């Protein structure tokens, strides 16, 4: 399970929405190369199709750089703002990061259910800070992902294609990971809006 997520680089939902812009090894398919020197590559990123790079993912900045206080609570927003400011970001392909990600499939379900709940109930959580940067295409893919995941066929075909092309069995995790995450999302979103509809009205106390 860990190998699958490391090779995908993100969770199934994020992979579906962001595609090549979520995986540094695939940035060359999404962005022009500005410079390639020694052990690093500089891509011509743009705000409209910003890359999914997070402040906490082995990211280093010059000591003089000051993070905007408004980006606290979102590790991706500071990267977007750097791109807006015309800063150049270098990717070092050989730089590795040790990351204690999961202990198994149950751990995967628990971790990503928590992310779904965070985005629903915590307005200061993650993606709410950067909604204005999300393109209509990415918004559309956000909704299409639920259809992709819940209808089972898409994830199954994708998992089998990756497995047949590579011969690596870890790609088969794509099917249960995508389907379970899609149904967890549907369930939690349904429960969230149902609670809003049937939330009891607050009664005003007598003075």
N, C-alpha and C positions, 0 to 999 in steps of 0.2 A: 504493500500500500504506500509506504514512504517513497519507494523507487518510482512508482507511478506518478505521484504528486510532484516529485523532483523533476522528472522528465517533462511533465506537463507544465511545470513551473508555477502553476496556480491551481485553484480549485476548478472543477468542471464548469461552473457558471461563469467565472471570470474568463476562462479560456474561450467559451462560446461568444461572449460579448466583445472581448478585446483582441482575440486572435493573435497574430504575429506581434502586435504592439505590447503584449503581456510577457513575451519571452525574449530576453536579451540576445539569445543565440539566433533569433529570427528577425531582429531589428533590421537587418540588411534587406529583408523582403518588404519592409514597410517604410523605410526612410533612406534618403540619399546619404552617402558617406561623404563627410567634409574632409576628414583626415584619417589616415591609418599609419601610425608610427610606432615601431617597436611592438610593445605589448598592449597597446590600447587603440580603440577606435572612437572617433568622434562622429556622431550622426547629426543630421540636420532635423532635429525634432521640431514639431509644431504644436501649438496649443490646441488646435482643433482636433487633432488625433494624437493627443498626448500619450506618451508611453506609460505603462504601469510600472513605474519605478517608485519604491518607497524609501523614505528617509532612513528607516531602520534596517534596510536590506544590504548591509555591508557598504553603506554609502559614506563617502568622505567629502568634506568641503574644506576650502581654504580657511585658515584661522580668522581671517578678516571678515568672512561672510556672517551676516547677522540674520537669523531666521525671523520672519515676520511673526509677531505674537498671534496674529489672526489665524495662523496655520496650526496652532496647537490643537491636538485632538484628531489631526488627519496627517498621516505620514506621506501621503501622495501630493497633497496640495502645495507644499513647499517646492516640490520638483516642477509642478506646473508653473508656479510663479517665477522660478529660475528661468524657465524657457521663455516666459513672457518678457523677462528682463534682458533677454539676449545672452544669457550665460551659456557657456559650452560645457557639456557633460561628456566625460570620457568613459567608455566601457572597457574594462580589463577582462577579457575572456578567461584567462587562466587563474584569476583570483577566486578562490573558493571560500565558502562559508559553511561552517558546521552549524546545523540547525536541528534542535530536538523538536521534531514536528508532531509525530503521532506515535502511539504505541500499537495501533491496529485499526480495524474498521470501526469498531465501537467508538474509539477515540475520535475518528474522523467525523462521525455523526454528531457527537457531543460538541466538538469544536465548531463545526459549521452551522449547527442549529443555534449556537450562541451568537454567531455573527448575524444570522437572520433576525433573531430577537433584538439584537443591538440596533440594527437598522430600522426596525419597526418601532421600538419603544424609546430609544435614546436619540433625540433630535440632534444632539451634538456629536453623534457617532459617525465616523468615517465619511461615507459618500454624500451625506447631506451638505457638507461644506462645499462640494465641487459639482453640484448639479448643473450649474450654469455652463460648465465646460463639457457636459455630455452631449454629443452630437445626436441628431434625430436617428441616425443609423444605429448608434449604440443603444439608444432608448428602445428602438424597435426590437433589437436583438435581445434585450432584457426580457421582453414579453414572449418573444419567440422561443426563448430557452425553455420556458415552462412547457410549451407544446412539445418541443424537442425531447425534453426529459420525461414527461408524463406519458407520451405515446409509446415509449420503449424502443421502437424500431430504430430511430436515429442513433441512440447511444450503442445499441447492439451492433449495428452495421459499422459504426465508427471504431468500436473496440476490435471487431474482427478484422477490419482493414489494417489497423495499426499492427495487430498481432501477425497477420499474414505477411505484411511487408517486412517486419523486423524479426519475427520469430521469437519475440520476447513476451513471455506470458504476463508480465506485470500490466500490459496494456488492457488485459481483460477486466481489470478493476474499473475501467472507465464506465462499464455498463452499470454495476450496482452503485457506484459512487454517484453517477449522474442521476439515475432514477430515484434513489433514496433522497438525495438533496432536493430534487425537484418536488417530490411529494411532501417533504418536510416544509419546504417553502410555501406550498399551496395551503397546507394545514395551518401553519402559523399565521399566514396572511388572512385566511378565512376566520380564524379565531380572533385575530386582532380587530377586524372590522365588525365582527359579530358582537364583540364586547362593547364596541362603540355604539352600536345600534341599540343594544339592550341595557346600556349603562343607566342605572337608576338616577333620576333627577335629584339634585341636592335640595333638601328642604330647609327653608329659612327658619331659624329658631326664634321663638317669641322672646322679646326683650324682658 
